[in-house]
């Protein structure tokens, strides 16, 4: 994938905020709601 699962890069490419990308990923089951993103 072009953005290599990077939410910030994906958001910039789409012209939307990272929070919107994250919301959509959770809504469509790509990302679990328990994922905080901190490593």
N, CA, C and O of each residue as an XYZ file, in Angstrom:
156
protein
N       0.733     -1.019      0.000
C       0.000      0.000      0.000
C       0.876      1.218      0.000
O       1.957      1.266      0.589
N       0.366      2.172     -0.674
C       1.129      3.374     -0.961
C       1.589      4.085      0.309
O       2.729      4.545      0.380
N       0.732      4.177      1.293
C       1.078      4.902      2.525
C       1.619      3.993      3.613
O       1.892      4.448      4.724
N       1.776      2.714      3.305
C       2.354      1.749      4.244
C       1.678      1.792      5.612
O       2.350      1.766      6.642
N       0.362      1.858      5.619
C      -0.464      1.873      6.829
C      -0.181      3.071      7.731
O      -0.407      2.998      8.939
N       0.308      4.168      7.165
C       0.590      5.373      7.927
C      -0.627      6.289      7.856
O      -0.959      6.805      6.789
N      -1.294      6.490      8.995
C      -2.532      7.268      9.030
C      -2.304      8.736      8.683
O      -3.140      9.345      8.015
N      -1.195      9.310      9.122
C      -0.921     10.721      8.842
C      -0.696     10.919      7.348
O      -1.237     11.852      6.753
N       0.098     10.047      6.744
C       0.376     10.143      5.311
C      -0.902      9.950      4.501
O      -1.136     10.655      3.520
N      -1.727      8.991      4.918
C      -3.002      8.743      4.245
C      -3.905      9.969      4.336
O      -4.518     10.372      3.347
N      -3.983     10.561      5.535
C      -4.826     11.745      5.734
C      -4.376     12.902      4.850
O      -5.202     13.581      4.241
N      -3.071     13.123      4.780
C      -2.553     14.210      3.932
C      -2.886     13.958      2.473
O      -3.270     14.881      1.754
N      -2.744     12.723      2.031
C      -3.035     12.368      0.644
C      -4.500     12.635      0.308
O      -4.819     13.098     -0.787
N      -5.396     12.338      1.267
C      -6.830     12.514      1.045
C      -7.318     13.928      1.366
O      -8.444     14.291      1.024
N      -6.476     14.719      2.020
C      -6.862     16.081      2.370
C      -7.818     16.154      3.545
O      -8.633     17.073      3.631
N      -7.721     15.185      4.452
C      -8.565     15.166      5.652
C      -7.677     14.970      6.877
O      -6.480     14.718      6.742
N      -8.260     15.083      8.071
C      -7.464     14.942      9.288
C      -7.217     13.470      9.618
O      -7.948     12.582      9.178
N      -6.169     13.242     10.403
C      -5.823     11.882     10.821
C      -6.953     11.271     11.650
O      -7.206     10.068     11.585
N      -7.630     12.124     12.434
C      -8.726     11.614     13.257
C      -9.865     11.068     12.408
O     -10.497     10.080     12.782
N     -10.130     11.699     11.275
C     -11.174     11.201     10.380
C     -10.748      9.866      9.781
O     -11.549      8.935      9.695
N      -9.481      9.773      9.366
C      -8.969      8.502      8.828
C      -9.123      7.407      9.876
O      -9.603      6.314      9.575
N      -8.715      7.702     11.106
C      -8.789      6.723     12.196
C     -10.234      6.299     12.458
O     -10.513      5.114     12.641
N     -11.156      7.276     12.475
C     -12.571      6.987     12.686
C     -13.103      6.040     11.614
O     -13.826      5.090     11.914
N     -12.736      6.312     10.360
C     -13.208      5.461      9.253
C     -12.619      4.055      9.343
O     -13.314      3.074      9.080
N     -11.339      3.951      9.714
C     -10.707      2.637      9.841
C     -11.396      1.807     10.922
O     -11.603      0.605     10.753
N     -11.748      2.450     12.023
C     -12.463      1.755     13.099
C     -13.872      1.397     12.641
O     -14.330      0.275     12.858
N     -14.562      2.348     12.008
C     -15.941      2.136     11.563
C     -16.053      0.951     10.608
O     -17.008      0.178     10.689
N     -15.087      0.806      9.706
C     -15.149     -0.259      8.706
C     -14.386     -1.516      9.113
O     -14.206     -2.425      8.303
N     -13.937     -1.567     10.368
C     -13.342     -2.780     10.902
C     -11.904     -3.037     10.496
O     -11.394     -4.139     10.697
N     -11.243     -2.040      9.927
C      -9.848     -2.207      9.528
C      -8.939     -2.073     10.745
O      -7.895     -2.720     10.829
N      -9.348     -1.227     11.684
C      -8.587     -0.958     12.892
C      -9.496     -1.198     14.085
O     -10.631     -0.720     14.106
N      -9.012     -1.933     15.080
C      -9.821     -2.189     16.260
C      -9.896     -0.959     17.140
O      -8.928     -0.202     17.209
N     -11.013     -0.733     17.816
C     -11.165      0.445     18.674
C     -10.189      0.457     19.845
O      -9.948      1.513     20.431
N      -9.622     -0.701     20.197
C      -8.683     -0.770     21.307
C      -7.281     -0.328     20.908
O      -6.419     -0.177     21.775
N      -7.031     -0.117     19.614
C      -5.711      0.306     19.139
C      -5.480      1.771     19.474
O      -6.193      2.646     18.983
N      -4.485      2.036     20.310
C      -4.209      3.413     20.703
C      -3.174      4.058     19.808
O      -3.088      5.285     19.748
N      -2.389      3.258     19.113
C      -1.374      3.795     18.224
C      -0.036      4.026     18.894
O       0.963      4.241     18.208
N       0.010      3.987     20.219
C       1.279      4.164     20.939
C       2.055      2.861     20.908
O       1.502      1.785     21.136
N       3.349      2.975     20.623
C       4.184      1.755     20.578
C       5.200      1.785     21.670
O       5.995      0.854     21.800
